[in-house]
Amino acid sequence: MPRRYSVVCDDDLGDAVEALAREYGLTEQEVLRQLVRRGLETTDDGGNDEPSEVLGH
């Protein structure tokens, strides 16, 4: 079953999401969904040794 989350963004981040949605003909919700999915993929063992700001590593 789908879950619903709420995201609060500052103006700069909101503008970036809005611009991506416009550029690719997507809804802002779909842009956020894809960004979260992509971010989660990079936290998996994908060989990225850089610290994760999200997970505080």
PDBQT receptor file of N, H, CA, C and O in Angstrom, charges set to zero:
ATOM      1  N   MET A   1       0.855  -1.178   0.000  1.00  0.00    +0.000 N 
ATOM      2  CA  MET A   1       0.000   0.000   0.000  1.00  0.00    +0.000 C 
ATOM      3  C   MET A   1       0.902   1.242   0.000  1.00  0.00    +0.000 C 
ATOM      4  O   MET A   1       1.863   1.300   0.767  1.00  0.00    +0.000 OA
ATOM      5  N   PRO A   2       0.608   2.221  -0.838  1.00  0.00    +0.000 N 
ATOM      6  CA  PRO A   2       1.416   3.437  -0.902  1.00  0.00    +0.000 C 
ATOM      7  C   PRO A   2       1.378   4.205   0.419  1.00  0.00    +0.000 C 
ATOM      8  O   PRO A   2       0.378   4.193   1.137  1.00  0.00    +0.000 OA
ATOM      9  N   ARG A   3       2.476   4.861   0.714  1.00  0.00    +0.000 N 
ATOM     10  H   ARG A   3       3.288   4.871   0.131  1.00  0.00    +0.000 HD
ATOM     11  CA  ARG A   3       2.558   5.727   1.896  1.00  0.00    +0.000 C 
ATOM     12  C   ARG A   3       2.678   7.162   1.427  1.00  0.00    +0.000 C 
ATOM     13  O   ARG A   3       3.210   7.438   0.352  1.00  0.00    +0.000 OA
ATOM     14  N   ARG A   4       2.192   8.048   2.228  1.00  0.00    +0.000 N 
ATOM     15  H   ARG A   4       1.760   7.824   3.101  1.00  0.00    +0.000 HD
ATOM     16  CA  ARG A   4       2.250   9.474   1.895  1.00  0.00    +0.000 C 
ATOM     17  C   ARG A   4       3.179  10.152   2.901  1.00  0.00    +0.000 C 
ATOM     18  O   ARG A   4       3.066   9.956   4.111  1.00  0.00    +0.000 OA
ATOM     19  N   TYR A   5       4.105  10.957   2.363  1.00  0.00    +0.000 N 
ATOM     20  H   TYR A   5       4.197  11.116   1.380  1.00  0.00    +0.000 HD
ATOM     21  CA  TYR A   5       5.029  11.723   3.175  1.00  0.00    +0.000 C 
ATOM     22  C   TYR A   5       4.879  13.195   2.834  1.00  0.00    +0.000 C 
ATOM     23  O   TYR A   5       4.384  13.550   1.764  1.00  0.00    +0.000 OA
ATOM     24  N   SER A   6       5.301  14.029   3.733  1.00  0.00    +0.000 N 
ATOM     25  H   SER A   6       5.703  13.741   4.602  1.00  0.00    +0.000 HD
ATOM     26  CA  SER A   6       5.274  15.462   3.504  1.00  0.00    +0.000 C 
ATOM     27  C   SER A   6       6.714  15.977   3.520  1.00  0.00    +0.000 C 
ATOM     28  O   SER A   6       7.509  15.597   4.380  1.00  0.00    +0.000 OA
ATOM     29  N   VAL A   7       7.038  16.840   2.565  1.00  0.00    +0.000 N 
ATOM     30  H   VAL A   7       6.392  17.148   1.867  1.00  0.00    +0.000 HD
ATOM     31  CA  VAL A   7       8.382  17.400   2.476  1.00  0.00    +0.000 C 
ATOM     32  C   VAL A   7       8.267  18.911   2.523  1.00  0.00    +0.000 C 
ATOM     33  O   VAL A   7       7.461  19.504   1.806  1.00  0.00    +0.000 OA
ATOM     34  N   VAL A   8       9.072  19.528   3.366  1.00  0.00    +0.000 N 
ATOM     35  H   VAL A   8       9.726  19.046   3.948  1.00  0.00    +0.000 HD
ATOM     36  CA  VAL A   8       9.123  20.976   3.446  1.00  0.00    +0.000 C 
ATOM     37  C   VAL A   8      10.463  21.414   2.875  1.00  0.00    +0.000 C 
ATOM     38  O   VAL A   8      11.514  20.979   3.348  1.00  0.00    +0.000 OA
ATOM     39  N   CYS A   9      10.432  22.285   1.850  1.00  0.00    +0.000 N 
ATOM     40  H   CYS A   9       9.579  22.638   1.466  1.00  0.00    +0.000 HD
ATOM     41  CA  CYS A   9      11.646  22.736   1.169  1.00  0.00    +0.000 C 
ATOM     42  C   CYS A   9      11.775  24.251   1.288  1.00  0.00    +0.000 C 
ATOM     43  O   CYS A   9      10.781  24.972   1.367  1.00  0.00    +0.000 OA
ATOM     44  N   ASP A  10      13.020  24.712   1.298  1.00  0.00    +0.000 N 
ATOM     45  H   ASP A  10      13.827  24.126   1.234  1.00  0.00    +0.000 HD
ATOM     46  CA  ASP A  10      13.207  26.163   1.220  1.00  0.00    +0.000 C 
ATOM     47  C   ASP A  10      12.903  26.599  -0.213  1.00  0.00    +0.000 C 
ATOM     48  O   ASP A  10      12.703  25.763  -1.093  1.00  0.00    +0.000 OA
ATOM     49  N   ASP A  11      12.871  27.886  -0.436  1.00  0.00    +0.000 N 
ATOM     50  H   ASP A  11      13.034  28.565   0.280  1.00  0.00    +0.000 HD
ATOM     51  CA  ASP A  11      12.485  28.404  -1.750  1.00  0.00    +0.000 C 
ATOM     52  C   ASP A  11      13.411  27.927  -2.866  1.00  0.00    +0.000 C 
ATOM     53  O   ASP A  11      12.942  27.588  -3.953  1.00  0.00    +0.000 OA
ATOM     54  N   ASP A  12      14.718  27.896  -2.612  1.00  0.00    +0.000 N 
ATOM     55  H   ASP A  12      15.099  28.171  -1.729  1.00  0.00    +0.000 HD
ATOM     56  CA  ASP A  12      15.661  27.482  -3.652  1.00  0.00    +0.000 C 
ATOM     57  C   ASP A  12      15.426  26.037  -4.075  1.00  0.00    +0.000 C 
ATOM     58  O   ASP A  12      15.406  25.729  -5.267  1.00  0.00    +0.000 OA
ATOM     59  N   LEU A  13      15.248  25.160  -3.104  1.00  0.00    +0.000 N 
ATOM     60  H   LEU A  13      15.264  25.411  -2.136  1.00  0.00    +0.000 HD
ATOM     61  CA  LEU A  13      15.017  23.751  -3.415  1.00  0.00    +0.000 C 
ATOM     62  C   LEU A  13      13.667  23.569  -4.100  1.00  0.00    +0.000 C 
ATOM     63  O   LEU A  13      13.550  22.795  -5.050  1.00  0.00    +0.000 OA
ATOM     64  N   GLY A  14      12.665  24.267  -3.631  1.00  0.00    +0.000 N 
ATOM     65  H   GLY A  14      12.759  24.896  -2.859  1.00  0.00    +0.000 HD
ATOM     66  CA  GLY A  14      11.348  24.200  -4.262  1.00  0.00    +0.000 C 
ATOM     67  C   GLY A  14      11.387  24.677  -5.703  1.00  0.00    +0.000 C 
ATOM     68  O   GLY A  14      10.741  24.098  -6.576  1.00  0.00    +0.000 OA
ATOM     69  N   ASP A  15      12.154  25.745  -5.948  1.00  0.00    +0.000 N 
ATOM     70  H   ASP A  15      12.679  26.216  -5.239  1.00  0.00    +0.000 HD
ATOM     71  CA  ASP A  15      12.291  26.248  -7.317  1.00  0.00    +0.000 C 
ATOM     72  C   ASP A  15      12.985  25.225  -8.210  1.00  0.00    +0.000 C 
ATOM     73  O   ASP A  15      12.620  25.061  -9.375  1.00  0.00    +0.000 OA
ATOM     74  N   ALA A  16      13.989  24.536  -7.663  1.00  0.00    +0.000 N 
ATOM     75  H   ALA A  16      14.286  24.669  -6.717  1.00  0.00    +0.000 HD
ATOM     76  CA  ALA A  16      14.714  23.524  -8.437  1.00  0.00    +0.000 C 
ATOM     77  C   ALA A  16      13.794  22.361  -8.788  1.00  0.00    +0.000 C 
ATOM     78  O   ALA A  16      13.829  21.857  -9.911  1.00  0.00    +0.000 OA
ATOM     79  N   VAL A  17      12.974  21.933  -7.834  1.00  0.00    +0.000 N 
ATOM     80  H   VAL A  17      12.946  22.342  -6.922  1.00  0.00    +0.000 HD
ATOM     81  CA  VAL A  17      12.025  20.843  -8.082  1.00  0.00    +0.000 C 
ATOM     82  C   VAL A  17      11.011  21.274  -9.138  1.00  0.00    +0.000 C 
ATOM     83  O   VAL A  17      10.688  20.516 -10.052  1.00  0.00    +0.000 OA
ATOM     84  N   GLU A  18      10.526  22.475  -9.002  1.00  0.00    +0.000 N 
ATOM     85  H   GLU A  18      10.789  23.091  -8.259  1.00  0.00    +0.000 HD
ATOM     86  CA  GLU A  18       9.559  23.007  -9.965  1.00  0.00    +0.000 C 
ATOM     87  C   GLU A  18      10.165  23.084 -11.368  1.00  0.00    +0.000 C 
ATOM     88  O   GLU A  18       9.503  22.749 -12.350  1.00  0.00    +0.000 OA
ATOM     89  N   ALA A  19      11.410  23.521 -11.462  1.00  0.00    +0.000 N 
ATOM     90  H   ALA A  19      11.948  23.793 -10.664  1.00  0.00    +0.000 HD
ATOM     91  CA  ALA A  19      12.085  23.629 -12.760  1.00  0.00    +0.000 C 
ATOM     92  C   ALA A  19      12.280  22.251 -13.388  1.00  0.00    +0.000 C 
ATOM     93  O   ALA A  19      12.080  22.088 -14.592  1.00  0.00    +0.000 OA
ATOM     94  N   LEU A  20      12.666  21.266 -12.594  1.00  0.00    +0.000 N 
ATOM     95  H   LEU A  20      12.829  21.398 -11.616  1.00  0.00    +0.000 HD
ATOM     96  CA  LEU A  20      12.821  19.907 -13.121  1.00  0.00    +0.000 C 
ATOM     97  C   LEU A  20      11.485  19.363 -13.626  1.00  0.00    +0.000 C 
ATOM     98  O   LEU A  20      11.422  18.729 -14.679  1.00  0.00    +0.000 OA
ATOM     99  N   ALA A  21      10.429  19.614 -12.873  1.00  0.00    +0.000 N 
ATOM    100  H   ALA A  21      10.480  20.129 -12.017  1.00  0.00    +0.000 HD
ATOM    101  CA  ALA A  21       9.104  19.142 -13.278  1.00  0.00    +0.000 C 
ATOM    102  C   ALA A  21       8.709  19.750 -14.620  1.00  0.00    +0.000 C 
ATOM    103  O   ALA A  21       8.206  19.056 -15.504  1.00  0.00    +0.000 OA
ATOM    104  N   ARG A  22       8.942  21.041 -14.761  1.00  0.00    +0.000 N 
ATOM    105  H   ARG A  22       9.351  21.604 -14.043  1.00  0.00    +0.000 HD
ATOM    106  CA  ARG A  22       8.622  21.726 -16.020  1.00  0.00    +0.000 C 
ATOM    107  C   ARG A  22       9.464  21.196 -17.171  1.00  0.00    +0.000 C 
ATOM    108  O   ARG A  22       8.955  20.932 -18.260  1.00  0.00    +0.000 OA
ATOM    109  N   GLU A  23      10.773  21.041 -16.911  1.00  0.00    +0.000 N 
ATOM    110  H   GLU A  23      11.187  21.255 -16.026  1.00  0.00    +0.000 HD
ATOM    111  CA  GLU A  23      11.699  20.604 -17.959  1.00  0.00    +0.000 C 
ATOM    112  C   GLU A  23      11.353  19.221 -18.502  1.00  0.00    +0.000 C 
ATOM    113  O   GLU A  23      11.461  18.972 -19.703  1.00  0.00    +0.000 OA
ATOM    114  N   TYR A  24      10.937  18.322 -17.608  1.00  0.00    +0.000 N 
ATOM    115  H   TYR A  24      10.849  18.523 -16.633  1.00  0.00    +0.000 HD
ATOM    116  CA  TYR A  24      10.685  16.937 -18.019  1.00  0.00    +0.000 C 
ATOM    117  C   TYR A  24       9.207  16.598 -18.152  1.00  0.00    +0.000 C 
ATOM    118  O   TYR A  24       8.855  15.446 -18.403  1.00  0.00    +0.000 OA
ATOM    119  N   GLY A  25       8.346  17.587 -17.986  1.00  0.00    +0.000 N 
ATOM    120  H   GLY A  25       8.632  18.523 -17.782  1.00  0.00    +0.000 HD
ATOM    121  CA  GLY A  25       6.918  17.351 -18.147  1.00  0.00    +0.000 C 
ATOM    122  C   GLY A  25       6.344  16.423 -17.086  1.00  0.00    +0.000 C 
ATOM    123  O   GLY A  25       5.471  15.603 -17.371  1.00  0.00    +0.000 OA
ATOM    124  N   LEU A  26       6.841  16.560 -15.861  1.00  0.00    +0.000 N 
ATOM    125  H   LEU A  26       7.550  17.226 -15.629  1.00  0.00    +0.000 HD
ATOM    126  CA  LEU A  26       6.390  15.726 -14.747  1.00  0.00    +0.000 C 
ATOM    127  C   LEU A  26       5.706  16.586 -13.698  1.00  0.00    +0.000 C 
ATOM    128  O   LEU A  26       5.813  17.812 -13.707  1.00  0.00    +0.000 OA
ATOM    129  N   THR A  27       5.009  15.926 -12.805  1.00  0.00    +0.000 N 
ATOM    130  H   THR A  27       4.922  14.930 -12.798  1.00  0.00    +0.000 HD
ATOM    131  CA  THR A  27       4.484  16.647 -11.651  1.00  0.00    +0.000 C 
ATOM    132  C   THR A  27       5.619  16.821 -10.642  1.00  0.00    +0.000 C 
ATOM    133  O   THR A  27       6.600  16.079 -10.664  1.00  0.00    +0.000 OA
ATOM    134  N   GLU A  28       5.476  17.792  -9.772  1.00  0.00    +0.000 N 
ATOM    135  H   GLU A  28       4.678  18.395  -9.753  1.00  0.00    +0.000 HD
ATOM    136  CA  GLU A  28       6.463  17.989  -8.712  1.00  0.00    +0.000 C 
ATOM    137  C   GLU A  28       6.526  16.749  -7.818  1.00  0.00    +0.000 C 
ATOM    138  O   GLU A  28       7.598  16.379  -7.339  1.00  0.00    +0.000 OA
ATOM    139  N   GLN A  29       5.387  16.116  -7.599  1.00  0.00    +0.000 N 
ATOM    140  H   GLN A  29       4.517  16.417  -7.988  1.00  0.00    +0.000 HD
ATOM    141  CA  GLN A  29       5.346  14.894  -6.794  1.00  0.00    +0.000 C 
ATOM    142  C   GLN A  29       6.196  13.795  -7.440  1.00  0.00    +0.000 C 
ATOM    143  O   GLN A  29       6.919  13.087  -6.739  1.00  0.00    +0.000 OA
ATOM    144  N   GLU A  30       6.118  13.646  -8.754  1.00  0.00    +0.000 N 
ATOM    145  H   GLU A  30       5.531  14.221  -9.323  1.00  0.00    +0.000 HD
ATOM    146  CA  GLU A  30       6.902  12.620  -9.439  1.00  0.00    +0.000 C 
ATOM    147  C   GLU A  30       8.392  12.948  -9.394  1.00  0.00    +0.000 C 
ATOM    148  O   GLU A  30       9.221  12.051  -9.240  1.00  0.00    +0.000 OA
ATOM    149  N   VAL A  31       8.732  14.214  -9.526  1.00  0.00    +0.000 N 
ATOM    150  H   VAL A  31       8.058  14.943  -9.651  1.00  0.00    +0.000 HD
ATOM    151  CA  VAL A  31      10.139  14.615  -9.414  1.00  0.00    +0.000 C 
ATOM    152  C   VAL A  31      10.669  14.242  -8.035  1.00  0.00    +0.000 C 
ATOM    153  O   VAL A  31      11.749  13.663  -7.920  1.00  0.00    +0.000 OA
ATOM    154  N   LEU A  32       9.920  14.569  -7.000  1.00  0.00    +0.000 N 
ATOM    155  H   LEU A  32       9.043  15.039  -7.094  1.00  0.00    +0.000 HD
ATOM    156  CA  LEU A  32      10.350  14.240  -5.634  1.00  0.00    +0.000 C 
ATOM    157  C   LEU A  32      10.455  12.734  -5.438  1.00  0.00    +0.000 C 
ATOM    158  O   LEU A  32      11.394  12.257  -4.800  1.00  0.00    +0.000 OA
ATOM    159  N   ARG A  33       9.507  11.988  -5.976  1.00  0.00    +0.000 N 
ATOM    160  H   ARG A  33       8.745  12.376  -6.494  1.00  0.00    +0.000 HD
ATOM    161  CA  ARG A  33       9.537  10.529  -5.866  1.00  0.00    +0.000 C 
ATOM    162  C   ARG A  33      10.824   9.978  -6.491  1.00  0.00    +0.000 C 
ATOM    163  O   ARG A  33      11.490   9.122  -5.909  1.00  0.00    +0.000 OA
ATOM    164  N   GLN A  34      11.162  10.480  -7.684  1.00  0.00    +0.000 N 
ATOM    165  H   GLN A  34      10.621  11.175  -8.157  1.00  0.00    +0.000 HD
ATOM    166  CA  GLN A  34      12.357  10.007  -8.369  1.00  0.00    +0.000 C 
ATOM    167  C   GLN A  34      13.628  10.428  -7.640  1.00  0.00    +0.000 C 
ATOM    168  O   GLN A  34      14.583   9.654  -7.567  1.00  0.00    +0.000 OA
ATOM    169  N   LEU A  35      13.650  11.634  -7.106  1.00  0.00    +0.000 N 
ATOM    170  H   LEU A  35      12.874  12.262  -7.165  1.00  0.00    +0.000 HD
ATOM    171  CA  LEU A  35      14.820  12.091  -6.364  1.00  0.00    +0.000 C 
ATOM    172  C   LEU A  35      15.041  11.268  -5.097  1.00  0.00    +0.000 C 
ATOM    173  O   LEU A  35      16.177  10.930  -4.766  1.00  0.00    +0.000 OA
ATOM    174  N   VAL A  36      13.972  10.950  -4.396  1.00  0.00    +0.000 N 
ATOM    175  H   VAL A  36      13.049  11.224  -4.665  1.00  0.00    +0.000 HD
ATOM    176  CA  VAL A  36      14.095  10.122  -3.189  1.00  0.00    +0.000 C 
ATOM    177  C   VAL A  36      14.579   8.729  -3.570  1.00  0.00    +0.000 C 
ATOM    178  O   VAL A  36      15.473   8.184  -2.924  1.00  0.00    +0.000 OA
ATOM    179  N   ARG A  37      13.996   8.155  -4.609  1.00  0.00    +0.000 N 
ATOM    180  H   ARG A  37      13.269   8.598  -5.134  1.00  0.00    +0.000 HD
ATOM    181  CA  ARG A  37      14.412   6.821  -5.056  1.00  0.00    +0.000 C 
ATOM    182  C   ARG A  37      15.893   6.820  -5.422  1.00  0.00    +0.000 C 
ATOM    183  O   ARG A  37      16.632   5.921  -5.022  1.00  0.00    +0.000 OA
ATOM    184  N   ARG A  38      16.328   7.827  -6.183  1.00  0.00    +0.000 N 
ATOM    185  H   ARG A  38      15.727   8.557  -6.508  1.00  0.00    +0.000 HD
ATOM    186  CA  ARG A  38      17.730   7.934  -6.604  1.00  0.00    +0.000 C 
ATOM    187  C   ARG A  38      18.641   8.107  -5.393  1.00  0.00    +0.000 C 
ATOM    188  O   ARG A  38      19.720   7.517  -5.333  1.00  0.00    +0.000 OA
ATOM    189  N   GLY A  39      18.212   8.906  -4.442  1.00  0.00    +0.000 N 
ATOM    190  H   GLY A  39      17.336   9.385  -4.491  1.00  0.00    +0.000 HD
ATOM    191  CA  GLY A  39      18.996   9.110  -3.234  1.00  0.00    +0.000 C 
ATOM    192  C   GLY A  39      19.128   7.830  -2.430  1.00  0.00    +0.000 C 
ATOM    193  O   GLY A  39      20.198   7.541  -1.895  1.00  0.00    +0.000 OA
ATOM    194  N   LEU A  40      18.059   7.065  -2.338  1.00  0.00    +0.000 N 
ATOM    195  H   LEU A  40      17.189   7.299  -2.772  1.00  0.00    +0.000 HD
ATOM    196  CA  LEU A  40      18.111   5.800  -1.612  1.00  0.00    +0.000 C 
ATOM    197  C   LEU A  40      19.024   4.809  -2.309  1.00  0.00    +0.000 C 
ATOM    198  O   LEU A  40      19.730   4.043  -1.653  1.00  0.00    +0.000 OA
ATOM    199  N   GLU A  41      19.013   4.819  -3.646  1.00  0.00    +0.000 N 
ATOM    200  H   GLU A  41      18.439   5.441  -4.179  1.00  0.00    +0.000 HD
ATOM    201  CA  GLU A  41      19.900   3.924  -4.393  1.00  0.00    +0.000 C 
ATOM    202  C   GLU A  41      21.361   4.243  -4.112  1.00  0.00    +0.000 C 
ATOM    203  O   GLU A  41      22.192   3.337  -4.055  1.00  0.00    +0.000 OA
ATOM    204  N   THR A  42      21.681   5.512  -3.938  1.00  0.00    +0.000 N 
ATOM    205  H   THR A  42      21.006   6.248  -3.984  1.00  0.00    +0.000 HD
ATOM    206  CA  THR A  42      23.074   5.885  -3.688  1.00  0.00    +0.000 C 
ATOM    207  C   THR A  42      23.507   5.546  -2.267  1.00  0.00    +0.000 C 
ATOM    208  O   THR A  42      24.705   5.483  -1.994  1.00  0.00    +0.000 OA
ATOM    209  N   THR A  43      22.565   5.327  -1.360  1.00  0.00    +0.000 N 
ATOM    210  H   THR A  43      21.591   5.378  -1.582  1.00  0.00    +0.000 HD
ATOM    211  CA  THR A  43      22.942   4.944   0.001  1.00  0.00    +0.000 C 
ATOM    212  C   THR A  43      23.151   3.441   0.115  1.00  0.00    +0.000 C 
ATOM    213  O   THR A  43      23.747   2.967   1.082  1.00  0.00    +0.000 OA
ATOM    214  N   ASP A  44      22.661   2.685  -0.875  1.00  0.00    +0.000 N 
ATOM    215  H   ASP A  44      22.177   3.070  -1.661  1.00  0.00    +0.000 HD
ATOM    216  CA  ASP A  44      22.935   1.250  -0.909  1.00  0.00    +0.000 C 
ATOM    217  C   ASP A  44      24.403   1.050  -1.220  1.00  0.00    +0.000 C 
ATOM    218  O   ASP A  44      25.098   2.015  -1.537  1.00  0.00    +0.000 OA
ATOM    219  N   ASP A  45      24.885  -0.155  -1.138  1.00  0.00    +0.000 N 
ATOM    220  H   ASP A  45      24.320  -0.939  -0.880  1.00  0.00    +0.000 HD
ATOM    221  CA  ASP A  45      26.295  -0.449  -1.384  1.00  0.00    +0.000 C 
ATOM    222  C   ASP A  45      26.656  -0.221  -2.839  1.00  0.00    +0.000 C 
ATOM    223  O   ASP A  45      27.009  -1.158  -3.556  1.00  0.00    +0.000 OA
ATOM    224  N   GLY A  46      26.565   1.028  -3.269  1.00  0.00    +0.000 N 
ATOM    225  H   GLY A  46      26.278   1.788  -2.687  1.00  0.00    +0.000 HD
ATOM    226  CA  GLY A  46      26.872   1.365  -4.649  1.00  0.00    +0.000 C 
ATOM    227  C   GLY A  46      28.282   1.849  -4.846  1.00  0.00    +0.000 C 
ATOM    228  O   GLY A  46      28.598   2.399  -5.901  1.00  0.00    +0.000 OA
ATOM    229  N   GLY A  47      29.148   1.661  -3.859  1.00  0.00    +0.000 N 
ATOM    230  H   GLY A  47      28.891   1.214  -3.002  1.00  0.00    +0.000 HD
ATOM    231  CA  GLY A  47      30.534   2.049  -3.991  1.00  0.00    +0.000 C 
ATOM    232  C   GLY A  47      30.787   3.516  -3.716  1.00  0.00    +0.000 C 
ATOM    233  O   GLY A  47      31.898   3.995  -3.942  1.00  0.00    +0.000 OA
ATOM    234  N   ASN A  48      29.807   4.232  -3.244  1.00  0.00    +0.000 N 
ATOM    235  H   ASN A  48      28.905   3.843  -3.060  1.00  0.00    +0.000 HD
ATOM    236  CA  ASN A  48      29.977   5.645  -2.935  1.00  0.00    +0.000 C 
ATOM    237  C   ASN A  48      30.551   5.766  -1.531  1.00  0.00    +0.000 C 
ATOM    238  O   ASN A  48      29.864   5.492  -0.547  1.00  0.00    +0.000 OA
ATOM    239  N   ASP A  49      31.818   6.178  -1.441  1.00  0.00    +0.000 N 
ATOM    240  H   ASP A  49      32.376   6.400  -2.240  1.00  0.00    +0.000 HD
ATOM    241  CA  ASP A  49      32.480   6.287  -0.144  1.00  0.00    +0.000 C 
ATOM    242  C   ASP A  49      32.302   7.646   0.506  1.00  0.00    +0.000 C 
ATOM    243  O   ASP A  49      32.787   7.876   1.613  1.00  0.00    +0.000 OA
ATOM    244  N   GLU A  50      31.607   8.550  -0.178  1.00  0.00    +0.000 N 
ATOM    245  H   GLU A  50      31.213   8.363  -1.078  1.00  0.00    +0.000 HD
ATOM    246  CA  GLU A  50      31.411   9.867   0.374  1.00  0.00    +0.000 C 
ATOM    247  C   GLU A  50      30.399   9.806   1.519  1.00  0.00    +0.000 C 
ATOM    248  O   GLU A  50      29.482   8.985   1.499  1.00  0.00    +0.000 OA
ATOM    249  N   PRO A  51      30.570  10.685   2.524  1.00  0.00    +0.000 N 
ATOM    250  CA  PRO A  51      29.611  10.702   3.639  1.00  0.00    +0.000 C 
ATOM    251  C   PRO A  51      28.213  11.023   3.171  1.00  0.00    +0.000 C 
ATOM    252  O   PRO A  51      28.026  11.808   2.242  1.00  0.00    +0.000 OA
ATOM    253  N   SER A  52      27.245  10.427   3.801  1.00  0.00    +0.000 N 
ATOM    254  H   SER A  52      27.397   9.789   4.556  1.00  0.00    +0.000 HD
ATOM    255  CA  SER A  52      25.852  10.692   3.466  1.00  0.00    +0.000 C 
ATOM    256  C   SER A  52      25.294  11.726   4.411  1.00  0.00    +0.000 C 
ATOM    257  O   SER A  52      25.196  11.485   5.614  1.00  0.00    +0.000 OA
ATOM    258  N   GLU A  53      24.925  12.884   3.876  1.00  0.00    +0.000 N 
ATOM    259  H   GLU A  53      25.004  13.081   2.899  1.00  0.00    +0.000 HD
ATOM    260  CA  GLU A  53      24.353  13.938   4.689  1.00  0.00    +0.000 C 
ATOM    261  C   GLU A  53      23.022  13.471   5.283  1.00  0.00    +0.000 C 
ATOM    262  O   GLU A  53      22.694  13.810   6.420  1.00  0.00    +0.000 OA
ATOM    263  N   VAL A  54      22.262  12.694   4.515  1.00  0.00    +0.000 N 
ATOM    264  H   VAL A  54      22.529  12.418   3.592  1.00  0.00    +0.000 HD
ATOM    265  CA  VAL A  54      20.950  12.245   4.953  1.00  0.00    +0.000 C 
ATOM    266  C   VAL A  54      21.065  11.321   6.164  1.00  0.00    +0.000 C 
ATOM    267  O   VAL A  54      20.317  11.455   7.132  1.00  0.00    +0.000 OA
ATOM    268  N   LEU A  55      22.015  10.379   6.097  1.00  0.00    +0.000 N 
ATOM    269  H   LEU A  55      22.623  10.270   5.310  1.00  0.00    +0.000 HD
ATOM    270  CA  LEU A  55      22.140   9.404   7.162  1.00  0.00    +0.000 C 
ATOM    271  C   LEU A  55      23.146   9.809   8.221  1.00  0.00    +0.000 C 
ATOM    272  O   LEU A  55      23.339   9.087   9.199  1.00  0.00    +0.000 OA
ATOM    273  N   GLY A  56      23.786  10.948   8.043  1.00  0.00    +0.000 N 
ATOM    274  H   GLY A  56      23.629  11.534   7.248  1.00  0.00    +0.000 HD
ATOM    275  CA  GLY A  56      24.725  11.434   9.027  1.00  0.00    +0.000 C 
ATOM    276  C   GLY A  56      25.995  10.629   9.133  1.00  0.00    +0.000 C 
ATOM    277  O   GLY A  56      26.628  10.629  10.188  1.00  0.00    +0.000 OA
ATOM    278  N   HIS A  57      26.388   9.950   8.091  1.00  0.00    +0.000 N 
ATOM    279  H   HIS A  57      25.874   9.949   7.234  1.00  0.00    +0.000 HD
ATOM    280  CA  HIS A  57      27.621   9.155   8.113  1.00  0.00    +0.000 C 
ATOM    281  C   HIS A  57      28.799   9.957   7.652  1.00  0.00    +0.000 C 
ATOM    282  O   HIS A  57      29.917   9.443   7.608  1.00  0.00    +0.000 OA
TER     283      HIS A  57
